[in-house]
Amino acid sequence: MKALEDRIRADAQILGGNVLKVSSFLNHQIDPDLMTELGEEVARLYANEGVTKILTIEASGIAVAMAVGSAMHLPVLFAKKHRTSNVSGAVLQTTVHSFTHGIDYTVVVESAYLNSDDKVLIVDDFLANGMAIRGLLHLTRQAGAEAAGIAVAIEKGFQDGGRQLREQGLRVESLAIVEHMDESGVTFRNESL
């Protein structure tokens, strides 16, 4: 998606450890106009898949998922990284390793909100190693729901997550795929290095 690629080029920062900082427009401060465009593009890509629910993980995936849910007129469910006092009843849970924070989270979803009648679109802001997506897929399977596919704003194509998910036969749609990044800038898939 050209608008997202242009914004990454203009405003993202490349930090050590393969970190692409997009905090000024995607996952700390949020550009609502860009987010609306992202949501509309994902809705277009998955318009004919029979999706009934959007599933993401807190916290940075929520804004992207909300934009998709709004464009598709579907409920958005997010896996919580901690079981809080307002999570009651039976839960689905799995462990997810956070690359950004270097720790494992036990993420939970109340089972009342995800069940075998659902066809789930998994949405997140980033796809790198794929740990968060795998966790959301595990929650989807626990519920007996079907995964319609995966949509992410930015994929780090030089890491294995997207390739591994596609090799499992999953549909993965990434709006921007970063093929290479260093102090000189970012190269997107299908561009020459």
C-alpha positions as CSV (number, residue, x, y, z in Angstrom):
1,M,0.0,0.0,0.0
2,K,1.7,3.1,-1.3
3,A,0.3,5.5,1.3
4,L,1.8,3.4,4.2
5,E,5.1,2.8,2.4
6,D,5.4,6.6,1.8
7,R,4.6,7.3,5.5
8,I,7.2,4.8,6.7
9,R,9.8,6.4,4.4
10,A,8.9,9.9,5.7
11,D,8.4,9.3,9.4
12,A,9.7,5.9,10.6
13,Q,13.0,5.6,12.5
14,I,15.3,2.6,12.2
15,L,16.7,1.6,15.5
16,G,19.2,-1.2,16.5
17,G,18.1,-4.8,16.7
18,N,15.8,-4.7,13.6
19,V,13.4,-2.2,15.2
20,L,11.3,-0.1,12.9
21,K,9.9,2.7,15.0
22,V,6.5,3.9,13.7
23,S,5.4,5.5,16.9
24,S,4.6,8.9,15.4
25,F,1.7,7.5,13.2
26,L,0.9,3.9,13.9
27,N,1.4,2.5,17.4
28,H,1.8,5.3,19.9
29,Q,0.5,8.4,18.3
30,I,-2.0,7.3,15.7
31,D,-2.9,9.0,12.4
32,P,-6.6,8.4,12.1
33,D,-6.8,9.2,8.3
34,L,-4.0,6.7,7.5
35,M,-5.6,4.2,9.9
36,T,-8.9,4.6,8.0
37,E,-7.1,3.9,4.7
38,L,-5.5,0.8,6.2
39,G,-8.8,-0.5,7.4
40,E,-10.5,0.1,4.1
41,E,-7.8,-1.7,2.2
42,V,-7.9,-4.8,4.5
43,A,-11.7,-4.8,4.2
44,R,-11.4,-4.8,0.4
45,L,-8.9,-7.7,0.5
46,Y,-11.1,-9.8,2.7
47,A,-14.5,-8.7,1.5
48,N,-15.6,-12.1,0.1
49,E,-14.2,-14.3,2.9
50,G,-17.3,-14.4,5.2
51,V,-15.4,-12.9,8.2
52,T,-17.6,-12.6,11.3
53,K,-15.0,-11.2,13.8
54,I,-11.7,-9.4,13.9
55,L,-9.2,-10.7,16.4
56,T,-6.0,-8.9,17.6
57,I,-3.7,-8.7,20.6
58,E,-3.3,-5.7,22.9
59,A,-2.0,-3.1,22.7
60,S,-0.6,-1.9,19.3
61,G,-2.8,-4.1,17.2
62,I,-6.0,-2.6,18.6
63,A,-6.0,0.6,16.5
64,V,-5.4,-1.3,13.2
65,A,-8.1,-3.9,14.2
66,M,-10.6,-1.1,15.0
67,A,-10.0,0.5,11.6
68,V,-10.6,-2.9,9.9
69,G,-13.6,-3.7,12.1
70,S,-15.1,-0.3,11.3
71,A,-14.6,-0.7,7.5
72,M,-16.1,-4.2,7.6
73,H,-18.8,-3.4,10.2
74,L,-17.7,-6.3,12.4
75,P,-16.9,-6.7,16.1
76,V,-13.3,-6.5,17.2
77,L,-12.0,-8.8,20.0
78,F,-8.5,-8.4,21.5
79,A,-6.5,-10.9,23.5
80,K,-5.5,-9.4,26.8
81,K,-1.9,-9.8,28.0
82,H,-3.1,-10.1,31.6
83,R,-6.2,-11.7,33.1
84,T,-7.8,-8.7,34.9
85,S,-10.6,-8.6,37.4
86,N,-13.1,-7.8,34.7
87,V,-12.4,-11.0,32.7
88,S,-14.9,-13.5,34.1
89,G,-16.0,-17.0,33.3
90,A,-14.2,-19.4,31.0
91,V,-11.2,-18.2,29.0
92,L,-9.1,-19.3,26.1
93,Q,-5.5,-18.8,26.8
94,T,-2.0,-19.3,25.3
95,T,1.5,-18.1,25.8
96,V,3.0,-15.5,23.4
97,H,6.6,-14.3,23.3
98,S,7.0,-10.6,22.8
99,F,10.0,-9.7,20.6
100,T,9.7,-6.1,21.5
101,H,9.7,-6.6,25.3
102,G,11.7,-9.9,25.4
103,I,9.2,-11.6,27.7
104,D,6.4,-14.2,27.5
105,Y,2.7,-13.2,28.1
106,T,-0.2,-15.5,28.9
107,V,-2.9,-13.9,26.7
108,V,-6.6,-14.5,27.3
109,V,-9.9,-14.1,25.6
110,E,-13.2,-14.8,27.2
111,S,-14.6,-17.9,25.5
112,A,-18.1,-16.2,25.4
113,Y,-16.7,-13.9,22.7
114,L,-14.9,-16.4,20.4
115,N,-16.7,-19.6,19.4
116,S,-17.1,-22.2,16.7
117,D,-19.5,-20.0,14.8
118,D,-16.8,-17.4,14.1
119,K,-14.7,-17.0,11.0
120,V,-11.9,-14.9,12.2
121,L,-9.6,-12.3,10.6
122,I,-6.5,-11.9,12.6
123,V,-5.1,-8.4,12.5
124,D,-1.9,-6.8,13.9
125,D,0.3,-3.8,13.4
126,F,3.5,-5.9,12.8
127,L,4.5,-9.3,11.6
128,A,8.2,-10.2,12.2
129,N,8.7,-13.6,13.8
130,G,5.0,-14.3,13.9
131,M,4.7,-15.2,17.6
132,A,1.7,-13.0,18.3
133,I,-0.1,-14.2,15.2
134,R,0.6,-17.9,16.1
135,G,-0.8,-17.2,19.6
136,L,-4.0,-15.7,18.1
137,L,-4.3,-18.7,15.7
138,H,-4.0,-21.0,18.7
139,L,-6.8,-19.1,20.5
140,T,-8.9,-19.4,17.3
141,R,-8.3,-23.2,17.1
142,Q,-9.2,-23.6,20.9
143,A,-12.5,-21.9,20.2
144,G,-13.2,-24.2,17.3
145,A,-13.4,-21.1,15.0
146,E,-12.0,-20.8,11.5
147,A,-9.2,-18.5,10.5
148,A,-10.2,-16.6,7.4
149,G,-6.7,-15.1,7.2
150,I,-4.2,-12.7,8.6
151,A,-3.8,-9.0,7.8
152,V,-0.9,-6.9,9.1
153,A,0.0,-3.3,8.5
154,I,3.8,-3.9,8.3
155,E,5.7,-7.2,7.7
156,K,9.4,-7.5,8.2
157,G,10.0,-9.7,5.1
158,F,13.6,-10.3,6.1
159,Q,12.3,-12.2,9.2
160,D,10.7,-15.7,9.0
161,G,7.2,-15.1,10.4
162,G,5.3,-14.3,7.2
163,R,7.1,-17.1,5.2
164,Q,6.3,-19.7,7.8
165,L,2.6,-18.8,8.1
166,R,2.3,-18.8,4.3
167,E,4.0,-22.2,4.1
168,Q,1.3,-23.5,6.5
169,G,-1.3,-22.5,3.8
170,L,-2.5,-19.4,5.6
171,R,-3.5,-16.3,3.7
172,V,-1.4,-13.5,4.9
173,E,-1.9,-10.0,3.5
174,S,0.6,-7.4,4.5
175,L,0.0,-3.7,3.5
176,A,3.8,-3.0,3.5
177,I,6.5,-5.6,3.4
178,V,9.9,-4.3,4.5
179,E,12.6,-6.3,2.7
180,H,15.6,-4.4,4.0
181,M,16.3,-1.6,6.4
182,D,19.4,0.1,7.6
183,E,20.7,3.6,8.4
184,S,20.2,4.6,4.7
185,G,16.5,3.8,4.8
186,V,13.9,1.1,4.0
187,T,13.4,-1.0,0.9
188,F,10.1,-2.6,0.3
189,R,9.4,-5.9,-1.4
190,N,9.4,-5.7,-5.2
191,E,11.9,-2.8,-5.1
192,S,15.5,-3.2,-6.0
193,L,17.9,-3.1,-3.1
